[in-house]
Amino acid sequence: MHLVFDICQGIGVAAAVGVRPFLPALVTGALAAGNVELHFNHTDYSFLQSVPFLLAMAVCVALGLALATRLGAGNRRTVETVIGVISLALGALFFAGSLARGHYAAWPGLVGGVVCAAVGIAASLPLLRRVRARLDPEAAGALPLLAEGAAALAAGLSVIAPPVGVIVLGLHLAAAGRPAPRRAEVRGPENPALSGPDPGTIQS
């Protein structure tokens, strides 16, 4: 049963980190430091609950939120790629650490963490892009904060109640497998081929 719970914790945290990496990592590391249903003591992953790591995550959260409102479309894609790589790495480390603290082999967690984080990325990134495109700039600026909060909540719940981790992954898989909505065809001057004949040219 302990192994099952460790796996569920790793799944949920890694999937949450795939949405946004830094705040979920900070929450999970803080819970581990407080020995709240998780710890990495006496493992190779004890740094995940260390003060320097937690401070680094806190700084990254602040910098990420500050930069989010100042990025152009081109720069945003580059930052998304970098954050995606960080998400994969953190997902692998936390899943492996969850297994290692129970004295199980950690390497399956490295693989599983990458997979779960990738699912989180595939589920959240297209959704966030679509939502951002529909919002005005001021509302879009709050989107990263909402994503950080939701991901941190998912990570925290996965640690405290490990079966939640499977639910988190299931929701991400459902979202990732859902086809993107098709854009409606525009009728009007922007698409004259679909707008029909000009009423002024119709002879009585």
SEPAMI-347941 format. One record per residue (C-alpha): residue number from 1; residue in one letter; chain; y, z, x. Coordinates in steps of 0.1 Angstrom, whole numbers, always signed. Each point is the difference from the previous one (the first is absolute). Layout:
N
+------+------+-------+-------+-------+-------+
! resi ! resn ! chain !    yy !    zz !    xx !
+------+------+-------+-------+-------+-------+
!  NUM !    a !     A !     Y !     Z !     X !
...
+------+------+-------+-------+-------+-------+
REM end
This chain:
204
+------+------+-------+-------+-------+-------+
! resi ! resn ! chain !    yy !    zz !    xx !
+------+------+-------+-------+-------+-------+
!    1 !    m !     A !    +0 !    +0 !    +0 !
!    2 !    h !     A !   +24 !    +8 !   +29 !
!    3 !    l !     A !    -6 !   -35 !   +13 !
!    4 !    v !     A !    +8 !   -16 !   -33 !
!    5 !    f !     A !   +32 !   +20 !    -3 !
!    6 !    d !     A !   +10 !   -10 !   +35 !
!    7 !    i !     A !    -6 !   -36 !    -8 !
!    8 !    c !     A !   +20 !    +2 !   -32 !
!    9 !    q !     A !   +29 !   +16 !   +18 !
!   10 !    g !     A !    +0 !   -27 !   +27 !
!   11 !    i !     A !    -1 !   -27 !   -26 !
!   12 !    g !     A !   +29 !   +14 !   -20 !
!   13 !    v !     A !   +22 !    +7 !   +30 !
!   14 !    a !     A !    -6 !   -33 !   +16 !
!   15 !    a !     A !    +6 !   -19 !   -32 !
!   16 !    a !     A !   +33 !   +19 !    -5 !
!   17 !    v !     A !   +11 !    -6 !   +36 !
!   18 !    g !     A !    -5 !   -37 !    -8 !
!   19 !    v !     A !   +28 !    +2 !   -26 !
!   20 !    r !     A !   +25 !   +17 !   +23 !
!   21 !    p !     A !   -12 !   +16 !   +33 !
!   22 !    f !     A !   +24 !   +27 !   +10 !
!   23 !    l !     A !    +5 !   +25 !   -28 !
!   24 !    p !     A !   -37 !    +0 !   -10 !
!   25 !    a !     A !    -9 !    +6 !   +37 !
!   26 !    l !     A !   +26 !   +28 !    +1 !
!   27 !    v !     A !   -13 !   +17 !   -32 !
!   28 !    t !     A !   -36 !    -3 !   +11 !
!   29 !    g !     A !    +7 !   +13 !   +35 !
!   30 !    a !     A !   +20 !   +29 !   -14 !
!   31 !    l !     A !   -28 !    +9 !   -24 !
!   32 !    a !     A !   -24 !    -1 !   +30 !
!   33 !    a !     A !   +23 !   +22 !   +21 !
!   34 !    g !     A !    -1 !   +25 !   -29 !
!   35 !    n !     A !   -37 !    -3 !    -3 !
!   36 !    v !     A !    +3 !   -11 !   -36 !
!   37 !    e !     A !   -34 !   -15 !    -8 !
!   38 !    l !     A !    +2 !   -19 !   +33 !
!   39 !    h !     A !    +5 !    +6 !   +37 !
!   40 !    f !     A !    -6 !   -19 !   +33 !
!   41 !    n !     A !    -5 !   +31 !   +22 !
!   42 !    h !     A !   -23 !    -5 !   +30 !
!   43 !    t !     A !    -2 !   -38 !    -5 !
!   44 !    d !     A !   +14 !   -29 !   +18 !
!   45 !    y !     A !   +24 !    -5 !   -30 !
!   46 !    s !     A !   +17 !   +34 !    +2 !
!   47 !    f !     A !   +32 !   -17 !    +9 !
!   48 !    l !     A !    +3 !   -12 !   -36 !
!   49 !    q !     A !   +10 !   +35 !   -10 !
!   50 !    s !     A !   +21 !    +8 !   +31 !
!   51 !    v !     A !   +37 !    +7 !    -3 !
!   52 !    p !     A !   +11 !   -30 !   +22 !
!   53 !    f !     A !   -20 !   -24 !   -22 !
!   54 !    l !     A !   +14 !   +15 !   -32 !
!   55 !    l !     A !   +35 !    -2 !   +14 !
!   56 !    a !     A !    -5 !   -36 !   +10 !
!   57 !    m !     A !   -12 !    -8 !   -36 !
!   58 !    a !     A !   +30 !   +17 !   -15 !
!   59 !    v !     A !   +23 !   -20 !   +23 !
!   60 !    c !     A !   -17 !   -32 !   -10 !
!   61 !    v !     A !    +3 !    +8 !   -37 !
!   62 !    a !     A !   +38 !    +5 !    +4 !
!   63 !    l !     A !    +4 !   -31 !   +22 !
!   64 !    g !     A !   -21 !   -21 !   -24 !
!   65 !    l !     A !   +20 !   +10 !   -30 !
!   66 !    a !     A !   +33 !    -5 !   +18 !
!   67 !    l !     A !   -10 !   -35 !   +11 !
!   68 !    a !     A !   -15 !   -11 !   -32 !
!   69 !    t !     A !   +34 !    -7 !   -17 !
!   70 !    r !     A !   +14 !   -18 !   +30 !
!   71 !    l !     A !   -28 !   -26 !    +6 !
!   72 !    g !     A !    +3 !   -37 !    -8 !
!   73 !    a !     A !   -29 !   -19 !   -13 !
!   74 !    g !     A !   -11 !   -13 !   +34 !
!   75 !    n !     A !    +3 !   +33 !   +17 !
!   76 !    r !     A !   -18 !   +17 !   -29 !
!   77 !    r !     A !   -31 !   -22 !    +5 !
!   78 !    t !     A !    -1 !   +10 !   +37 !
!   79 !    v !     A !    +3 !   +37 !    -8 !
!   80 !    e !     A !   -27 !    -3 !   -26 !
!   81 !    t !     A !   -23 !   -14 !   +26 !
!   82 !    v !     A !    +7 !   +28 !   +24 !
!   83 !    i !     A !    -4 !   +26 !   -27 !
!   84 !    g !     A !   -33 !   -16 !   -11 !
!   85 !    v !     A !   -14 !    +3 !   +35 !
!   86 !    i !     A !   +11 !   +36 !    +2 !
!   87 !    s !     A !   -16 !    +6 !   -34 !
!   88 !    l !     A !   -33 !   -14 !   +12 !
!   89 !    a !     A !    +1 !   +22 !   +31 !
!   90 !    l !     A !    +9 !   +32 !   -19 !
!   91 !    g !     A !   -26 !    -7 !   -27 !
!   92 !    a !     A !   -27 !    -3 !   +27 !
!   93 !    l !     A !   +10 !   +32 !   +17 !
!   94 !    f !     A !    +2 !   +21 !   -31 !
!   95 !    f !     A !   -33 !   -12 !   -14 !
!   96 !    a !     A !   -17 !    +5 !   +34 !
!   97 !    g !     A !   +16 !   +35 !    +3 !
!   98 !    s !     A !   -13 !    +9 !   -34 !
!   99 !    l !     A !   -35 !    -7 !   +11 !
!  100 !    a !     A !    +4 !   +15 !   +34 !
!  101 !    r !     A !   +11 !   +34 !   -13 !
!  102 !    g !     A !   -34 !    +2 !   -18 !
!  103 !    h !     A !   -17 !    -8 !   +33 !
!  104 !    y !     A !   -11 !   -35 !   -12 !
!  105 !    a !     A !    +3 !   -32 !   +19 !
!  106 !    a !     A !   +36 !   -12 !    -1 !
!  107 !    w !     A !    -4 !   -37 !    +6 !
!  108 !    p !     A !    -9 !    -8 !   -36 !
!  109 !    g !     A !   +33 !   +15 !    -9 !
!  110 !    l !     A !   +18 !   -22 !   +24 !
!  111 !    v !     A !   -15 !   -31 !   -17 !
!  112 !    g !     A !    +3 !   +14 !   -36 !
!  113 !    g !     A !   +36 !   +12 !    +6 !
!  114 !    v !     A !   +11 !   -35 !   +10 !
!  115 !    v !     A !   -17 !   -15 !   -31 !
!  116 !    c !     A !   +15 !   +26 !   -24 !
!  117 !    a !     A !   +34 !    -4 !   +15 !
!  118 !    a !     A !    -3 !   -38 !    -2 !
!  119 !    v !     A !    -8 !    +4 !   -37 !
!  120 !    g !     A !   +31 !   +21 !    -5 !
!  121 !    i !     A !   +21 !   -26 !   +17 !
!  122 !    a !     A !   -15 !   -28 !   -20 !
!  123 !    a !     A !    +6 !   +19 !   -32 !
!  124 !    s !     A !   +35 !   +13 !    +6 !
!  125 !    l !     A !   +18 !   -26 !   +21 !
!  126 !    p !     A !    +0 !   -29 !   -25 !
!  127 !    l !     A !    +9 !   +24 !   -28 !
!  128 !    l !     A !   +29 !   +15 !   +19 !
!  129 !    r !     A !   +13 !   -35 !    +8 !
!  130 !    r !     A !    -1 !   -11 !   -37 !
!  131 !    v !     A !   +17 !   +32 !   -11 !
!  132 !    r !     A !   +27 !    -3 !   +27 !
!  133 !    a !     A !    +8 !   -36 !   -11 !
!  134 !    r !     A !    +7 !   +11 !   -35 !
!  135 !    l !     A !   +23 !   +29 !    +8 !
!  136 !    d !     A !   +36 !    +1 !   +10 !
!  137 !    p !     A !    +8 !   +10 !   +36 !
!  138 !    e !     A !    +8 !   +36 !    -9 !
!  139 !    a !     A !   -32 !    +5 !   -20 !
!  140 !    a !     A !   -21 !   -18 !   +27 !
!  141 !    g !     A !   +13 !   +24 !   +26 !
!  142 !    a !     A !   -18 !   +29 !   -18 !
!  143 !    l !     A !   -33 !   -19 !    +0 !
!  144 !    p !     A !   -12 !   +11 !   +34 !
!  145 !    l !     A !    +7 !   +37 !    -9 !
!  146 !    l !     A !   -21 !    -4 !   -32 !
!  147 !    a !     A !   -28 !   -17 !   +20 !
!  148 !    e !     A !    +0 !   +28 !   +26 !
!  149 !    g !     A !    -1 !   +27 !   -27 !
!  150 !    a !     A !   -28 !   -17 !   -19 !
!  151 !    a !     A !   -21 !    -5 !   +32 !
!  152 !    a !     A !    +7 !   +36 !   +12 !
!  153 !    l !     A !   -11 !   +13 !   -34 !
!  154 !    a !     A !   -32 !   -20 !    +2 !
!  155 !    a !     A !    -8 !   +12 !   +35 !
!  156 !    g !     A !    +7 !   +36 !    -9 !
!  157 !    l !     A !   -22 !    -1 !   -31 !
!  158 !    s !     A !   -28 !   -16 !   +20 !
!  159 !    v !     A !    +1 !   +28 !   +24 !
!  160 !    i !     A !    +1 !   +28 !   -26 !
!  161 !    a !     A !   -24 !   -16 !   -24 !
!  162 !    p !     A !   -21 !   -25 !   +20 !
!  163 !    p !     A !   -15 !   -19 !   -30 !
!  164 !    v !     A !   +36 !   -12 !    -6 !
!  165 !    g !     A !    -4 !   -22 !   +31 !
!  166 !    v !     A !   -26 !   -22 !   -17 !
!  167 !    i !     A !   +23 !    -4 !   -30 !
!  168 !    v !     A !   +29 !    -9 !   +23 !
!  169 !    l !     A !   -21 !   -27 !   +17 !
!  170 !    g !     A !   -13 !   -13 !   -34 !
!  171 !    l !     A !   +36 !    -4 !   -13 !
!  172 !    h !     A !   +10 !   -18 !   +32 !
!  173 !    l !     A !   -30 !   -23 !    -3 !
!  174 !    a !     A !    +8 !    -8 !   -36 !
!  175 !    a !     A !   +36 !    -8 !    +9 !
!  176 !    a !     A !    -9 !   -21 !   +30 !
!  177 !    g !     A !   -24 !   -20 !   -21 !
!  178 !    r !     A !   +25 !    -7 !   -27 !
!  179 !    p !     A !   +15 !   -35 !    +2 !
!  180 !    a !     A !   +37 !    -2 !    +4 !
!  181 !    p !     A !   +19 !   -10 !   -32 !
!  182 !    r !     A !    +9 !   -36 !    -1 !
!  183 !    r !     A !   +37 !    -8 !    -2 !
!  184 !    a !     A !   +12 !   -14 !   -33 !
!  185 !    e !     A !   +13 !   -36 !    +1 !
!  186 !    v !     A !   +37 !    -2 !    -3 !
!  187 !    r !     A !   +14 !   -22 !   -27 !
!  188 !    g !     A !   +36 !   -10 !    +5 !
!  189 !    p !     A !   +24 !   -17 !   +24 !
!  190 !    e !     A !   -20 !   +14 !   +30 !
!  191 !    n !     A !   -30 !   -20 !   -12 !
!  192 !    p !     A !   +13 !   -31 !   -18 !
!  193 !    a !     A !   -35 !   -15 !    -2 !
!  194 !    l !     A !   -10 !   +28 !   -24 !
!  195 !    s !     A !   +33 !    +3 !   -19 !
!  196 !    g !     A !    -4 !   -30 !   -22 !
!  197 !    p !     A !   +25 !   -27 !    -9 !
!  198 !    d !     A !   +37 !    +9 !    -2 !
!  199 !    p !     A !    +9 !    +3 !   -37 !
!  200 !    g !     A !   +32 !   -20 !    +7 !
!  201 !    t !     A !   -21 !   -30 !   +10 !
!  202 !    i !     A !   -19 !    -1 !   -33 !
!  203 !    q !     A !   +14 !   -26 !   -23 !
!  204 !    s !     A !    +1 !    +7 !   -37 !
+------+------+-------+-------+-------+-------+
REM end
